[in-house]
Amino acid sequence: MAACEGVTPRAVTTGRVPVVGMVGAGQLARMTHRAAIDLGLTLRVLADAPDDSAARVTPDVVVGNYRDLADLRRFAAGCDVVTFDHEHVPPEHLAVLAGEGVVLRPGPAALRHAQDKRALRETCDELKLPAPQWVPVGSAGDVARLGYPVVCKAVRGGYDGRGVWVVHSPGEVERLLATGTALLAEELVPLRRELSAVVARSPAGQAAAYPVVETVQSDGICVEVLAPAPGLGEERASAAQELALRVAAELDVVGILAVELFETVSGELLVNEFAMRPHNSGHWTIEGADTSQFEQHLRAVLDLPLGSPRMPARWVAVANVLGGADPDVFARLPEVLARDPGVKVHLYGKHVRPGRKIGHVTAAGDALGEVRTRASAAAACLRGPG
Ligand code: ADP
């Protein structure tokens, strides 16, 4: 299942410790910093505030606004390569930076597909990728072809299900349009479940594919990841990996690419969306794969040879820790660690707010039911009441 293919990449030889800049200082940057330590690299982060998740642990922090070109320039100066822990940098700023010689990986043309759902759907059509039927929405009449209920999505700026609405009438579409949000509409796919195919690609064209995973969602937030996706079958798992590798190559993605997929009740796989950065569906790789997605992302953006995506354990389950009513997570940590010395707890150092992703727990083993129960029990205990 694990695949490494492509040519031998060139190494980056700068004669000094390479500096990878990551725009954003959330948990993805924080976990990338861990991997940077192992590889002896410097990770510089562009943080909104000094107490951002990654800014608390990395020494090389630039505090600034990722929407401000001057701040982006200040941050990029001295970086060998700039990459991202989110996709919200304005495309016009990315174009300016690229024009000034800043090495952006992934580049603006690829990244557009993670920033703009309309560009994503147009490219799915051009590449003939299996995807939900969709229409751009200028008025409620445009939606008629798909029928109701229908899924309306903000073209830009959505995450964790914000910017996605199941809509039942033209009146509701008009109300969304009246807010000034650019919209598209998609058929409401009859879902069996959601999957994610995570791959990495380097500028030299080397690629590696992780086992396809199942992502369990609740209210638009991923709450659990199961690796590999139970019962998917080798053929469809390979098809999903090949689809993701093809997208990475066609769009010239550099770094991690997560292709979020819908499995329909009839067993079809449809593309939901792309993320071009380490992804929540790949956190299991920290303990569950020979090379974590964070290390793989760093290797890829520096054009270093990629690591093995092989999975030594039979099953790995990740349960996300969401904030509960009582923010004192550390009061509950001793109990979690004592109850199950085998689970791995990752807390992101974020302020606890109800429903906010503040960490995850990983369990690996030979029996799927057992690793699921262990990871979920630990995550629930950390969350606490409410
Ligand atoms: P975000 O960018 O906020 O993550 P997504 O486009 O991934 O938004 O949608 C969030 C969730 O909404 C998906 O994980 C899925 O559960 C549901 N969803 C999105 N599009 C559809 C669709 N066309 N049909 C059915 N469910 C959908």
Boltz pocket constraint, residues with backbone or C-beta under 6 A from the ligand:
constraints:
  - pocket:
      binder: B
      contacts: [[A, 132], [A, 151], [A, 153], [A, 158], [A, 159], [A, 160], [A, 161], [A, 162], [A, 163], [A, 164], [A, 186], [A, 187], [A, 188], [A, 189], [A, 190], [A, 191], [A, 194], [A, 217], [A, 220], [A, 260], [A, 272], [A, 273]]
      max_distance: 6.0
